[in-house]
Amino acid sequence: MATPPVVPTAAAAASFTPVFINTATLRSILTYKSLIHHFRASLPTVTSSLHSPPRQNYALSPSSSLLLMPSWSSSSSFPYLGVKLVTYFPQNSTLELPGVHGSYVLFDSRTGQTLASMDGTELTLWRTSCVSGLASEILARNDVGVLVMIGSGALAPHLIKAHLTAKPSLRRVIIWNRTVEKARKLAQELENEGKFEGVCFESTECLEEVVGMGDIVSCATNSESPLVNGARLKAGAHLDLVGSFRHSMRECDDEAIKRGRVFIDNEMALEEAGELVGAFERGVIGKGEIGGNLVELIKGEKVGRRDSEEVTVFKSVGSAAVDILSAQLVYETYIKNEGGL
């Protein structure tokens, strides 16, 4: 875990000016490897001192929402308080605008002073993808070769890069999107970047054909009808579900939940994720059958993959805890790079 700032003197606190960390700077600070490592090292120790009440979700219209996600620490070794504010407007795609916008504000929990503000949308893309990357590092087989990416929105390239970082044995990435051209464009962009030597990026028009090819199948969509047919998942596959955060949203069918051992990022997934809430209501599985959460997996308190044939499912809905840990890493690295300001 990064070193927290020293306790400020009265004079230093009075003269401190909050910093604004723009998107370009945030991107220059973070790497998938560093953030995955930060989560693995910090989540078990910091989580117990964090207070993260359930996110507040306000419906602005039948399709759009405002979400507030606060978190604060009661430990002097992690002196932070943070709030993420997010707007969700899925209809923005018709305007060629992102559907999600956000800001993150980090405070000193000892004085209440504002330390930094940063692009909450970009921070969310990084933390969401790296949570999935960490989960695949723990749950996916070590010999995975094919990643199937369902969805080609803003989160998709981050998820692809996080999985490739977590599982360097991956050599083929197949991207599907309802709009075929978007999948094709993303595959070409990733190929042109040339950051992952020996990895082939391609797109497909037929999801049913490629789901069964995926050693890791990652989903990041707003779908309200199942996209992943669980019967088609190959033995030993790891299914990564990222998109849903409402009861009406669902990226896989009941068979996928029934076939796999299900793990979650945090307990809110049991209340918010459409795939799980629906499965509970229909008696597909019970809450007691959930394999564990991410912190329990990191600590070794719960057993992850048991054999090479087992199907694992990881469902994430996000949390204020990983937001504040991500913001901490960005802020402390920025201060260090700037010579402590």
Stockholm file with secondary structure:
# STOCKHOLM 1.0

chainA/1-341         MATPPVVPTAAAAASFTPVFINTATLRSILTYKSLIHHFRASLPTVTSSLHSPPRQNYALSPSSSLLLMPSWSSSSSFPYLGVKLVTYFPQNSTLELPGVHGSYVLFDSRTGQTLASMDGTELTLWRTSCVSGLASEILARNDVGVLVMIGSGALAPHLIKAHLTAKPSLRRVIIWNRTVEKARKLAQELENEGKFEGVCFESTECLEEVVGMGDIVSCATNSESPLVNGARLKAGAHLDLVGSFRHSMRECDDEAIKRGRVFIDNEMALEEAGELVGAFERGVIGKGEIGGNLVELIKGEKVGRRDSEEVTVFKSVGSAAVDILSAQLVYETYIKNEGGL
#=GR chainA/1-341 SS CCCCCCCCCHHHHHHCCCEEECHHHHHHHCCHHHHHHHHHHHHHHHGGGEECCCCEEEESSSSCEEEEEEEEECCTTSCEEEEEEEEECGGGGGGTSCSEEEEEEEEETTTCCEEEEEEHHHHHHHHHHHHHHHHHHHHSCTTCCEEEEECCSTTHHHHHHHHHHHCTTCCEEEEECSSHHHHHHHHHHHHHHCCSTTCEEEEESCHHHHHTTCSEEEECCCCSSCCBCGGGSCTTCEEEECSCCSTTCCSBCHHHHHHSEEEESSTTHHHHCHHHHHHHHTTSSCGGGCCEEHHHHHHTSSCCCCSTTCCEEEECCCCHHHHHHHHHHHHHHHHHHTTTC
#=GC SS_cons         CCCCCCCCCHHHHHHCCCEEECHHHHHHHCCHHHHHHHHHHHHHHHGGGEECCCCEEEESSSSCEEEEEEEEECCTTSCEEEEEEEEECGGGGGGTSCSEEEEEEEEETTTCCEEEEEEHHHHHHHHHHHHHHHHHHHHSCTTCCEEEEECCSTTHHHHHHHHHHHCTTCCEEEEECSSHHHHHHHHHHHHHHCCSTTCEEEEESCHHHHHTTCSEEEECCCCSSCCBCGGGSCTTCEEEECSCCSTTCCSBCHHHHHHSEEEESSTTHHHHCHHHHHHHHTTSSCGGGCCEEHHHHHHTSSCCCCSTTCCEEEECCCCHHHHHHHHHHHHHHHHHHTTTC
//
